[in-house]
């Protein structure tokens, strides 16, 4: 094979991969009424913090950085997002039963308390997800209150 042909084949293959793993295609339309923050009209710091710290992986509102569009990175990031969303999707909150919702809130509190969520490698890459102790306290206070209110219903 000539060098030119090898190069064109490579470009073509890369183009197909880029198209296949183009992550923006995987963000579905967001229904405000189905969304956790949207449906409860959560305003203020707790909602903002959760958008910055949780929504990239647990919602349809993933904000992909420029490097996320190109293989092989697009494949890795796409896989992480699919994994996180598959476990818990705040954009499809209203699809969960009340038991599931309260279970997710409890688990979220635990994950944040243990420092497991937002994941540490993600925090390194995303300055907006580097919650201070005060930020974590705000989200935890909000989630605990939320858990209490929803238990009374
Ligand atoms: C970088 C992506 C990412 C971010 C950001 C992230 N998560 Fe996760 N989360 C995951 C993945 C992946 C899993 C699945 C882990 C597993 O299966 O071991 C998960 C699992 C969970 C679970 C357990 C769900 C279950 O039923 O097992 C909860 C609860 C959770 N995350 C809450 C949060 C909260 C709250 C935030 C924000 C503070 C957050 N996550 C931020 C990727 C992320």
Boltz pocket constraint, residues with backbone or C-beta under 6 A from the ligand:
constraints:
  - pocket:
      binder: B
      contacts: [[A, 50], [A, 52], [A, 53], [A, 54], [A, 55], [A, 56], [A, 57], [A, 58], [A, 80], [A, 83], [A, 84], [A, 87], [A, 88], [A, 104], [A, 107], [A, 108], [A, 109], [A, 111], [A, 112], [A, 117], [A, 118], [A, 119], [A, 122]]
      max_distance: 6.0
